[in-house]
């Protein structure tokens, strides 16, 4: 995450601009917010700057950010988000089919 806020920031922002075209996107970070706040990473970027950058991105790009301690939990959160998104899409199609069925 810190790499995306420092040396990879331009690329990261380009990806966030592209993601605006999606119905939904989120950022899943495989670390805890306290790790970030306490500077538990290898970078010269200060914790306050890192947090403020993420807050700005969350507002600018309507970006939900999920902090997950470790890869396993991050995978579970990602899978759950994808399943919930899929269910919402299915509901939209069901509603469209119901409306079309009423017109017939």
Helices and strands as residue ranges (DSSP letters): H 2-5, H 9-19, E 26-29, H 33-37, H 47-60, E 64-67, H 71-103
